[in-house]
Amino acid sequence: MTMIKRIICIVMCMSLVAVANAKGETFYLWQGNPRVASSDVKDTAKVTVFLPSEKKATGRAVVVCPGGGYSHLAMAHEGYDWAPFFNQMGIAVIVLKYRMPHGNLNVPVSDAEEAIRFVRRNAEKWRINRNDIGIMGSSAGGHLASTIATHSTGDAAVNFQILFYPVITMDPGYTHKGSHDNFLGKDAKKTAEHEFSNEAQVNRNTPKAFIALSDDDRTVPPINGVNYYLSCCKYDVSASLHVYRSGGHGWGIRSNFEYHLEMLQELRAWLRSF
């Protein structure tokens, strides 16, 4: 790391310390029976809300969906650890602990949609603009986020999306097999695979997108994110694609990712562009 990068890193870390100790408030997402029941009755959906200071608040919010192949969740580096970065920019962070599908894809999708509605119901109290709510996801969480971005309507629709090394397609040729099997089932029908291959579901109403991935990702083929970007271009959807030469899969906001600083700078610039 060059001296300039070291200085930038120190300054960024110092600026994050001010909000790093802020604790989020956790809520059960469903205040009664979930809209879609899960076969695992012990698995509950929750959201943890991290609000910026009143002085910094811009009204923007992002619902964060950690990854984990639809079998578990990487709640730290793909979830909670992002709160200081966004809060420093005046953006509220709502980290979603969604339920696993166990063969019923509607379980995590319903949780993600309800999380967006939950934020809108509390928008006034949390100083959030109802028309500036985005969704962010990493890996399989990126598939869930892009599913909401391309399928959801009404109060569950989002205004922007942020995708890190996302699973996008359910096409067996280049999907992430674990995510495919856990979300759709091992014997999924072609119609279901097409419906949730989100590169095929982009249209002119799809919200603007920030997509970041590594060229050497051997877990989720980079073509997932690239094809999603190309679909956005096809329909004149504003999109920004960032491909890093190395880093593999699953780096999240970990500082040991070689392009950590560049990624944060590019994301910050993109967020400030609208």
Disulfide bonds with the S-S distance in Angstrom:
none
